[in-house]
Amino acid sequence: MPIAEAEIDRQAERLGRGLAAERLSRNLTQAQLATEAGLSLSTLRRLEDGKNISLDNLIRVMDALQIAGRLDALTPALDIRPVERVRPAGRERKRAASS
């Protein structure tokens, strides 16, 4: 079942508020963080307002806040290949099996 647009909006706003709180905890202005991340001020404001921005820009902001490491929980380690991700022939799976 696809996620509802309203839920996507809520989660984006939650993410934006969290990043704004992280910025404020480091005593940075929006302008300072935007410069540090290599973004325009309007892009950073859009992110903090929960608006749609590119994944690239989100990662830039997280890196500037020194929290990009939090993405590690979502990405597999490149040197560890769990058995369920490897086919018997030794090739890594690229997509899920059809049901």
N, CA, C and O atoms as a GROMACS GRO file, in nm:
protein
  396
    1MET      N    1   0.085  -0.118   0.000
    1MET     CA    2   0.000   0.000   0.000
    1MET      C    3   0.090   0.124   0.000
    1MET      O    4   0.173   0.140   0.090
    2PRO      N    5   0.074   0.211  -0.097
    2PRO     CA    6   0.158   0.331  -0.105
    2PRO      C    7   0.132   0.426   0.012
    2PRO      O    8   0.022   0.433   0.066
    3ILE      N    9   0.235   0.497   0.048
    3ILE     CA   10   0.223   0.595   0.156
    3ILE      C   11   0.142   0.715   0.106
    3ILE      O   12   0.157   0.758  -0.008
    4ALA      N   13   0.057   0.767   0.192
    4ALA     CA   14  -0.028   0.880   0.156
    4ALA      C   15   0.054   1.008   0.147
    4ALA      O   16   0.152   1.026   0.220
    5GLU      N   17   0.014   1.096   0.057
    5GLU     CA   18   0.084   1.225   0.039
    5GLU      C   19   0.091   1.303   0.170
    5GLU      O   20   0.192   1.366   0.200
    6ALA      N   21  -0.017   1.299   0.248
    6ALA     CA   22  -0.020   1.373   0.374
    6ALA      C   23   0.088   1.320   0.469
    6ALA      O   24   0.150   1.398   0.542
    7GLU      N   25   0.109   1.189   0.469
    7GLU     CA   26   0.211   1.130   0.555
    7GLU      C   27   0.351   1.169   0.507
    7GLU      O   28   0.439   1.196   0.588
    8ILE      N   29   0.370   1.173   0.378
    8ILE     CA   30   0.499   1.217   0.323
    8ILE      C   31   0.526   1.361   0.366
    8ILE      O   32   0.637   1.394   0.407
    9ASP      N   33   0.425   1.446   0.356
    9ASP     CA   34   0.439   1.586   0.397
    9ASP      C   35   0.474   1.596   0.545
    9ASP      O   36   0.560   1.675   0.583
   10ARG      N   37   0.405   1.517   0.629
   10ARG     CA   38   0.432   1.519   0.774
   10ARG      C   39   0.577   1.477   0.802
   10ARG      O   40   0.645   1.540   0.883
   11GLN      N   41   0.622   1.372   0.736
   11GLN     CA   42   0.758   1.324   0.760
   11GLN      C   43   0.863   1.425   0.711
   11GLN      O   44   0.966   1.443   0.774
   12ALA      N   45   0.836   1.490   0.598
   12ALA     CA   46   0.928   1.591   0.545
   12ALA      C   47   0.936   1.709   0.641
   12ALA      O   48   1.044   1.763   0.664
   13GLU      N   49   0.822   1.750   0.696
   13GLU     CA   50   0.821   1.860   0.794
   13GLU      C   51   0.896   1.820   0.920
   13GLU      O   52   0.968   1.901   0.978
   14ARG      N   53   0.878   1.697   0.963
   14ARG     CA   54   0.948   1.646   1.081
   14ARG      C   55   1.100   1.646   1.058
   14ARG      O   56   1.177   1.685   1.146
   15LEU      N   57   1.141   1.601   0.941
   15LEU     CA   58   1.282   1.602   0.906
   15LEU      C   59   1.337   1.745   0.905
   15LEU      O   60   1.445   1.771   0.958
   16GLY      N   61   1.262   1.836   0.846
   16GLY     CA   62   1.304   1.976   0.841
   16GLY      C   63   1.318   2.037   0.979
   16GLY      O   64   1.415   2.108   1.007
   17ARG      N   65   1.221   2.009   1.067
   17ARG     CA   66   1.228   2.060   1.204
   17ARG      C   67   1.349   2.002   1.277
   17ARG      O   68   1.417   2.072   1.353
   18GLY      N   69   1.376   1.874   1.254
   18GLY     CA   70   1.490   1.810   1.319
   18GLY      C   71   1.622   1.871   1.274
   18GLY      O   72   1.712   1.893   1.355
   19LEU      N   73   1.634   1.897   1.145
   19LEU     CA   74   1.757   1.958   1.094
   19LEU      C   75   1.771   2.102   1.144
   19LEU      O   76   1.882   2.146   1.173
   20ALA      N   77   1.661   2.174   1.153
   20ALA     CA   78   1.665   2.310   1.207
   20ALA      C   79   1.709   2.308   1.353
   20ALA      O   80   1.788   2.391   1.396
   21ALA      N   81   1.657   2.212   1.430
   21ALA     CA   82   1.695   2.200   1.571
   21ALA      C   83   1.844   2.167   1.584
   21ALA      O   84   1.913   2.221   1.670
   22GLU      N   85   1.892   2.079   1.497
   22GLU     CA   86   2.035   2.044   1.497
   22GLU      C   87   2.120   2.168   1.465
   22GLU      O   88   2.222   2.191   1.528
   23ARG      N   89   2.076   2.245   1.367
   23ARG     CA   90   2.147   2.369   1.330
   23ARG      C   91   2.152   2.465   1.448
   23ARG      O   92   2.257   2.522   1.478
   24LEU      N   93   2.038   2.484   1.513
   24LEU     CA   94   2.030   2.577   1.626
   24LEU      C   95   2.114   2.528   1.744
   24LEU      O   96   2.172   2.609   1.816
   25SER      N   97   2.119   2.396   1.764
   25SER     CA   98   2.200   2.343   1.875
   25SER      C   99   2.349   2.370   1.853
   25SER      O  100   2.427   2.370   1.948
   26ARG      N  101   2.386   2.394   1.729
   26ARG     CA  102   2.525   2.428   1.695
   26ARG      C  103   2.544   2.579   1.682
   26ARG      O  104   2.651   2.626   1.644
   27ASN      N  105   2.437   2.654   1.714
   27ASN     CA  106   2.440   2.800   1.712
   27ASN      C  107   2.478   2.855   1.574
   27ASN      O  108   2.556   2.949   1.562
   28LEU      N  109   2.420   2.794   1.470
   28LEU     CA  110   2.443   2.838   1.332
   28LEU      C  111   2.319   2.907   1.279
   28LEU      O  112   2.207   2.865   1.306
   29THR      N  113   2.339   3.012   1.203
   29THR     CA  114   2.227   3.074   1.133
   29THR      C  115   2.199   2.993   1.006
   29THR      O  116   2.282   2.912   0.964
   30GLN      N  117   2.083   3.016   0.947
   30GLN     CA  118   2.054   2.950   0.821
   30GLN      C  119   2.156   2.990   0.715
   30GLN      O  120   2.200   2.906   0.637
   31ALA      N  121   2.194   3.116   0.714
   31ALA     CA  122   2.292   3.163   0.616
   31ALA      C  123   2.427   3.094   0.634
   31ALA      O  124   2.492   3.057   0.536
   32GLN      N  125   2.469   3.077   0.758
   32GLN     CA  126   2.597   3.010   0.784
   32GLN      C  127   2.594   2.865   0.738
   32GLN      O  128   2.688   2.818   0.673
   33LEU      N  129   2.486   2.795   0.772
   33LEU     CA  130   2.476   2.654   0.732
   33LEU      C  131   2.466   2.641   0.581
   33LEU      O  132   2.527   2.552   0.522
   34ALA      N  133   2.389   2.728   0.518
   34ALA     CA  134   2.377   2.723   0.372
   34ALA      C  135   2.514   2.739   0.306
   34ALA      O  136   2.548   2.667   0.213
   35THR      N  137   2.593   2.834   0.355
   35THR     CA  138   2.727   2.856   0.302
   35THR      C  139   2.814   2.734   0.325
   35THR      O  140   2.885   2.689   0.234
   36GLU      N  141   2.810   2.681   0.446
   36GLU     CA  142   2.890   2.564   0.482
   36GLU      C  143   2.854   2.443   0.394
   36GLU      O  144   2.942   2.366   0.356
   37ALA      N  145   2.726   2.428   0.362
   37ALA     CA  146   2.679   2.315   0.282
   37ALA      C  147   2.692   2.340   0.132
   37ALA      O  148   2.674   2.248   0.052
   38GLY      N  149   2.721   2.464   0.094
   38GLY     CA  150   2.732   2.497  -0.048
   38GLY      C  151   2.598   2.509  -0.117
   38GLY      O  152   2.584   2.478  -0.235
   39LEU      N  153   2.498   2.554  -0.041
   39LEU     CA  154   2.361   2.568  -0.094
   39LEU      C  155   2.318   2.714  -0.089
   39LEU      O  156   2.379   2.796  -0.020
   40SER      N  157   2.213   2.743  -0.162
   40SER     CA  158   2.153   2.876  -0.149
   40SER      C  159   2.072   2.880  -0.020
   40SER      O  160   2.028   2.777   0.031
   41LEU      N  161   2.054   2.998   0.032
   41LEU     CA  162   1.975   3.016   0.153
   41LEU      C  163   1.832   2.968   0.130
   41LEU      O  164   1.772   2.907   0.219
   42SER      N  165   1.777   2.995   0.013
   42SER     CA  166   1.638   2.954  -0.015
   42SER      C  167   1.624   2.801  -0.016
   42SER      O  168   1.521   2.749   0.026
   43THR      N  169   1.726   2.729  -0.062
   43THR     CA  170   1.721   2.583  -0.061
   43THR      C  171   1.720   2.531   0.082
   43THR      O  172   1.644   2.440   0.115
   44LEU      N  173   1.805   2.588   0.167
   44LEU     CA  174   1.807   2.546   0.307
   44LEU      C  175   1.674   2.577   0.373
   44LEU      O  176   1.623   2.495   0.450
   45ARG      N  177   1.618   2.692   0.346
   45ARG     CA  178   1.488   2.727   0.405
   45ARG      C  179   1.380   2.628   0.359
   45ARG      O  180   1.295   2.588   0.438
   46ARG      N  181   1.384   2.590   0.232
   46ARG     CA  182   1.287   2.492   0.181
   46ARG      C  183   1.301   2.359   0.256
   46ARG      O  184   1.201   2.298   0.292
   47LEU      N  185   1.424   2.317   0.279
   47LEU     CA  186   1.447   2.192   0.352
   47LEU      C  187   1.391   2.202   0.493
   47LEU      O  188   1.319   2.113   0.538
   48GLU      N  189   1.423   2.309   0.564
   48GLU     CA  190   1.376   2.325   0.701
   48GLU      C  191   1.225   2.342   0.708
   48GLU      O  192   1.164   2.314   0.812
   49ASP      N  193   1.164   2.388   0.600
   49ASP     CA  194   1.018   2.401   0.594
   49ASP      C  195   0.949   2.272   0.552
   49ASP      O  196   0.827   2.266   0.544
   50GLY      N  197   1.028   2.168   0.526
   50GLY     CA  198   0.971   2.039   0.487
   50GLY      C  199   0.932   2.031   0.341
   50GLY      O  200   0.850   1.947   0.303
   51LYS      N  201   0.988   2.117   0.260
   51LYS     CA  202   0.959   2.115   0.116
   51LYS      C  203   1.052   2.017   0.046
   51LYS      O  204   1.154   1.975   0.101
   52ASN      N  205   1.015   1.981  -0.076
   52ASN     CA  206   1.091   1.884  -0.153
   52ASN      C  207   1.221   1.945  -0.206
   52ASN      O  208   1.220   2.046  -0.276
   53ILE      N  209   1.333   1.881  -0.171
   53ILE     CA  210   1.464   1.920  -0.226
   53ILE      C  211   1.533   1.793  -0.272
   53ILE      O  212   1.482   1.683  -0.249
   54SER      N  213   1.647   1.806  -0.335
   54SER     CA  214   1.717   1.687  -0.384
   54SER      C  215   1.786   1.612  -0.270
   54SER      O  216   1.821   1.670  -0.167
   55LEU      N  217   1.803   1.485  -0.292
   55LEU     CA  218   1.875   1.401  -0.196
   55LEU      C  219   2.018   1.451  -0.179
   55LEU      O  220   2.073   1.449  -0.069
   56ASP      N  221   2.078   1.494  -0.287
   56ASP     CA  222   2.213   1.549  -0.284
   56ASP      C  223   2.222   1.666  -0.185
   56ASP      O  224   2.316   1.674  -0.107
   57ASN      N  225   2.124   1.756  -0.189
   57ASN     CA  226   2.126   1.871  -0.100
   57ASN      C  227   2.103   1.831   0.045
   57ASN      O  228   2.162   1.889   0.136
   58LEU      N  229   2.018   1.732   0.068
   58LEU     CA  230   1.997   1.682   0.204
   58LEU      C  231   2.128   1.629   0.260
   58LEU      O  232   2.164   1.658   0.374
   59ILE      N  233   2.199   1.550   0.181
   59ILE     CA  234   2.326   1.493   0.227
   59ILE      C  235   2.429   1.603   0.252
   59ILE      O  236   2.507   1.594   0.346
   60ARG      N  237   2.430   1.706   0.169
   60ARG     CA  238   2.523   1.819   0.190
   60ARG      C  239   2.497   1.886   0.325
   60ARG      O  240   2.591   1.919   0.398
   61VAL      N  241   2.369   1.907   0.359
   61VAL     CA  242   2.334   1.970   0.486
   61VAL      C  243   2.373   1.879   0.602
   61VAL      O  244   2.430   1.924   0.701
   62MET      N  245   2.343   1.750   0.590
   62MET     CA  246   2.379   1.657   0.696
   62MET      C  247   2.531   1.652   0.715
   62MET      O  248   2.579   1.643   0.828
   63ASP      N  249   2.605   1.657   0.606
   63ASP     CA  250   2.751   1.657   0.615
   63ASP      C  251   2.800   1.785   0.684
   63ASP      O  252   2.889   1.779   0.769
   64ALA      N  253   2.744   1.899   0.648
   64ALA     CA  254   2.784   2.026   0.709
   64ALA      C  255   2.753   2.026   0.859
   64ALA      O  256   2.825   2.088   0.937
   65LEU      N  257   2.646   1.957   0.899
   65LEU     CA  258   2.611   1.947   1.040
   65LEU      C  259   2.686   1.833   1.110
   65LEU      O  260   2.670   1.811   1.230
   66GLN      N  261   2.767   1.762   1.034
   66GLN     CA  262   2.845   1.648   1.084
   66GLN      C  263   2.756   1.536   1.137
   66GLN      O  264   2.787   1.472   1.237
   67ILE      N  265   2.644   1.513   1.067
   67ILE     CA  266   2.554   1.405   1.106
   67ILE      C  267   2.528   1.309   0.989
   67ILE      O  268   2.437   1.227   0.996
   68ALA      N  269   2.607   1.319   0.884
   68ALA     CA  270   2.589   1.230   0.769
   68ALA      C  271   2.610   1.084   0.808
   68ALA      O  272   2.557   0.994   0.742
   69GLY      N  273   2.686   1.060   0.913
   69GLY     CA  274   2.707   0.924   0.962
   69GLY      C  275   2.579   0.855   1.006
   69GLY      O  276   2.574   0.732   1.013
   70ARG      N  277   2.476   0.932   1.035
   70ARG     CA  278   2.349   0.872   1.076
   70ARG      C  279   2.284   0.795   0.962
   70ARG      O  280   2.194   0.714   0.985
   71LEU      N  281   2.328   0.820   0.840
   71LEU     CA  282   2.276   0.746   0.725
   71LEU      C  283   2.330   0.604   0.720
   71LEU      O  284   2.277   0.521   0.646
   72ASP      N  285   2.433   0.574   0.797
   72ASP     CA  286   2.493   0.441   0.796
   72ASP      C  287   2.393   0.332   0.830
   72ASP      O  288   2.404   0.220   0.780
   73ALA      N  289   2.296   0.363   0.914
   73ALA     CA  290   2.196   0.264   0.951
   73ALA      C  291   2.109   0.222   0.832
   73ALA      O  292   2.047   0.116   0.834
   74LEU      N  293   2.105   0.306   0.729
   74LEU     CA  294   2.022   0.278   0.612
   74LEU      C  295   2.098   0.217   0.496
   74LEU      O  296   2.038   0.171   0.399
   75THR      N  297   2.230   0.217   0.504
   75THR     CA  298   2.311   0.170   0.392
   75THR      C  299   2.398   0.053   0.436
   75THR      O  300   2.458   0.058   0.543
   76PRO      N  301   2.406  -0.051   0.354
   76PRO     CA  302   2.490  -0.166   0.391
   76PRO      C  303   2.638  -0.132   0.378
   76PRO      O  304   2.678  -0.052   0.293
   77ALA      N  305   2.716  -0.194   0.462
   77ALA     CA  306   2.861  -0.177   0.450
   77ALA      C  307   2.908  -0.242   0.320
   77ALA      O  308   2.861  -0.351   0.285
   78LEU      N  309   2.998  -0.177   0.249
   78LEU     CA  310   3.042  -0.228   0.120
   78LEU      C  311   3.130  -0.352   0.133
   78LEU      O  312   3.137  -0.433   0.040
   79ASP      N  313   3.196  -0.369   0.246
   79ASP     CA  314   3.284  -0.484   0.261
   79ASP      C  315   3.214  -0.605   0.322
   79ASP      O  316   3.275  -0.712   0.334
   80ILE      N  317   3.088  -0.590   0.360
   80ILE     CA  318   3.011  -0.701   0.417
   80ILE      C  319   2.896  -0.731   0.321
   80ILE      O  320   2.818  -0.643   0.288
   81ARG      N  321   2.887  -0.857   0.277
   81ARG     CA  322   2.782  -0.895   0.183
   81ARG      C  323   2.699  -1.006   0.246
   81ARG      O  324   2.738  -1.123   0.236
   82PRO      N  325   2.588  -0.975   0.309
   82PRO     CA  326   2.505  -1.078   0.371
   82PRO      C  327   2.464  -1.184   0.269
   82PRO      O  328   2.444  -1.155   0.151
   83VAL      N  329   2.453  -1.307   0.317
   83VAL     CA  330   2.420  -1.419   0.230
   83VAL      C  331   2.292  -1.394   0.152
   83VAL      O  332   2.284  -1.429   0.034
   84GLU      N  333   2.192  -1.334   0.214
   84GLU     CA  334   2.065  -1.312   0.144
   84GLU      C  335   2.076  -1.210   0.031
   84GLU      O  336   1.983  -1.199  -0.049
   85ARG      N  337   2.185  -1.136   0.022
   85ARG     CA  338   2.203  -1.040  -0.087
   85ARG      C  339   2.286  -1.097  -0.202
   85ARG      O  340   2.304  -1.031  -0.304
   86VAL      N  341   2.337  -1.219  -0.186
   86VAL     CA  342   2.425  -1.277  -0.286
   86VAL      C  343   2.361  -1.401  -0.346
   86VAL      O  344   2.314  -1.489  -0.274
   87ARG      N  345   2.358  -1.408  -0.478
   87ARG     CA  346   2.306  -1.526  -0.547
   87ARG      C  347   2.408  -1.640  -0.534
   87ARG      O  348   2.526  -1.616  -0.507
   88PRO      N  349   2.363  -1.764  -0.554
   88PRO     CA  350   2.456  -1.877  -0.546
   88PRO      C  351   2.577  -1.861  -0.640
   88PRO      O  352   2.685  -1.909  -0.608
   89ALA      N  353   2.560  -1.795  -0.754
   89ALA     CA  354   2.671  -1.777  -0.847
   89ALA      C  355   2.769  -1.671  -0.797
   89ALA      O  356   2.873  -1.649  -0.859
   90GLY      N  357   2.737  -1.607  -0.684
   90GLY     CA  358   2.828  -1.509  -0.627
   90GLY      C  359   2.804  -1.366  -0.672
   90GLY      O  360   2.879  -1.276  -0.636
   91ARG      N  361   2.698  -1.344  -0.752
   91ARG     CA  362   2.668  -1.208  -0.797
   91ARG      C  363   2.569  -1.145  -0.702
   91ARG      O  364   2.474  -1.209  -0.657
   92GLU      N  365   2.591  -1.019  -0.672
   92GLU     CA  366   2.503  -0.946  -0.581
   92GLU      C  367   2.368  -0.923  -0.646
   92GLU      O  368   2.359  -0.890  -0.765
   93ARG      N  369   2.261  -0.941  -0.568
   93ARG     CA  370   2.126  -0.918  -0.618
   93ARG      C  371   2.105  -0.770  -0.643
   93ARG      O  372   2.150  -0.686  -0.565
   94LYS      N  373   2.036  -0.739  -0.751
   94LYS     CA  374   2.008  -0.600  -0.787
   94LYS      C  375   1.862  -0.564  -0.765
   94LYS      O  376   1.828  -0.446  -0.759
   95ARG      N  377   1.775  -0.665  -0.753
   95ARG     CA  378   1.633  -0.639  -0.729
   95ARG      C  379   1.571  -0.756  -0.655
   95ARG      O  380   1.627  -0.866  -0.650
   96ALA      N  381   1.454  -0.732  -0.597
   96ALA     CA  382   1.384  -0.835  -0.522
   96ALA      C  383   1.322  -0.936  -0.619
   96ALA      O  384   1.295  -0.905  -0.735
   97ALA      N  385   1.301  -1.056  -0.569
   97ALA     CA  386   1.235  -1.159  -0.650
   97ALA      C  387   1.089  -1.122  -0.669
   97ALA      O  388   1.028  -1.062  -0.581
   98SER      N  389   1.034  -1.159  -0.783
   98SER     CA  390   0.892  -1.131  -0.807
   98SER      C  391   0.807  -1.227  -0.725
   98SER      O  392   0.847  -1.340  -0.699
   99SER      N  393   0.689  -1.178  -0.684
   99SER     CA  394   0.603  -1.263  -0.602
   99SER      C  395   0.483  -1.311  -0.676
   99SER      O  396   0.401  -1.383  -0.619
   0.00000   0.00000   0.00000
